[in-house]
Amino acid sequence: MSVPELNRMFEDGLTREAAWDAVAQLDPDYLAEYDLDPSDIAALQAPDPGSLAALGVHPMLAMWGSFMRNPGFAAGMSASEYFDDQRKDAV
């Protein structure tokens, strides 16, 4: 598992639209730009914030990574709703 590379990939997805699209589609050429192992790729198949954060992905990037990979996730929850839920769970 290469958590720093997953974090870097999600950060890049937030700064460039083409990178966001490449993460969304799991473009193999784009993924090859990162030192990801098969378990990283497997984690990207159907991620949610909890599963990515459990791997060690920064919670903020776990949320955005879930938005990138799951268009329906964004339709069901906004970023503010996600963080409201996280705060409630932490209390």
N, C-alpha and C positions, 0 to 999 in steps of 0.2 A: 504494500500500500504506500502510495506516495502522496501524502496529504499536502505537503507544500506545493506540489505540482497541480493538484486539484484546485487548491486555493488560487494559485497563479492563473490557471485556466479560467476560473470563474471571474477573477478580477479583470482579465482581458476581455471577457464577454460583456462586462459592464461598461467598458470604455470604447468598444468598437462594435458597431452593428453587425459587421460581417462575422466577427468572432461569436457574437450572441447566436447568429443563425447557424454557424458551424457547430456550436455546442448543441443547439436544439436538434440538429440533424445527425449528431455524432459523426460528423465528416471525418473519415479515416485520415485524410491528408492533414487536416487541422490537428487532430488528436496526436499525430506523429510528431508535432512540434513540441510536445511535452513528454517528459519521462514518466509515462503512465504504464503500469503493469496490468495484466489481465484482470486482477481484482478491482482495479480502479475503473476499468471499462465496464465491468459487470455492475459496479455500484451506480454507474450512470444510466443503466438501462431503464430503471423506473424509480428515480430517487424521490425522496421527500425530505423536508428539512431535518426531521428527527434522525433518519437513517444516515444522512450525510454528516450531521453534527456528531453522531455517535462514532463515526470513523475518525473524527478529529478535525473535520472541515470547520472553519470559523462559522459560528451560527448565522451571521449576516450573509456570508457567501453561500451557506447551505440553503438559506431561503431563496436567494437570487438564483442559485443553480437549479433549484426546483422549478422556479418560474421559467427558466430557459428550457428545461427538458420537458415540462408538462404544461402546455398551454392551458389546459383545463384547470390547473392549480390556481393560476392567476384569476380565472373567472370565479373561482369559489372563495377566494380569500385575498384581501389586499395586504400589502406589507404592514400597514399599521395594525390590522386585525391579527396578523401573525405575531407581532411583537406584544400586543396586548395579551394574547394567549400565553406567550412565553413568560411574561411578568406574573400572570396569575399562577402559572405552574411553579414559579420560583418562590412564591410566598408560602 
